[in-house]
């Protein structure tokens, strides 16, 4: 199964659709990605977020656990 990868804007829209009362913004997601708290892949100037990793992060998993749950490994 292919990972569901989304840009920060698309991931924020997905969260907003799933929970209209969410407090997460694009800025909050961008901060999590750029600080390494949320695993992502950088393609050119865009960051792509695996939605399964995002779900794992929001359920309380660490970045490594969220990444493994999404079937990816974090490389430094």
N, C-alpha and C positions, 0 to 999 in steps of 0.2 A: 504494500500500500504506500502510495506517495504521501509525504508529509504535507500538511496544509500550511504552506508558507504565505505570510501576508506582510505587507509593508506596515510601518507603524500606524499610518493613517487608517489603513484597512482593518488592522487589529483593533484599533480604538473604536471604529464604527461597528465591528463585530461585537465588541463588549457592550457598546451602547444598545445594540439591537437585542442582545441576550438579556441585558438588565438595564432598562431605561433609567433607573435611578442610580446607576453606578457613579462613583466619584472619580474613576480613572479617566484621565485625559490623555491626549497625545503627548503632552509634555511629560507626564508621569511615566508613561511607557518608554519614551525616549531616554529619560533619566535612568530607568532600570536597565535598559539595553546598553547605554554608554558606560555605565559603572560596572557592567558584567554581572549584575544580579539576576538578569534574565538572559538565557542563552539566545544568540541570534547569529545570523550569517550576513556578512556585508557583501553586497554586490554593487560595485561602483560606488556611488554616493548614498545608496539606500541600504537600510538594514531590513532584513527579513526575519520575522518572528514565526516560529512554529506554534500553531495554535494549541497543540497538545501540551507543549512546554509551558505556554502561558496559563492554560488551565491548571497544570500541575503546580505552577508557582502560586497561583491564586488560592489553591487548596492547602498551601502551607509547605510545599516541598522546597528543598534548597535548589539552587541553580543546577547542581550536578544531578540531583534526583529527578528534577523536571526534564533535564536533557536526556537522561537515560530512559525515562518513561516515554519520551517522544522518539526513542530509537536512535538518538544521536549521541556522540561523545563530544565533550568540550575539549578543545585543544588550545593551549596557551602559546 
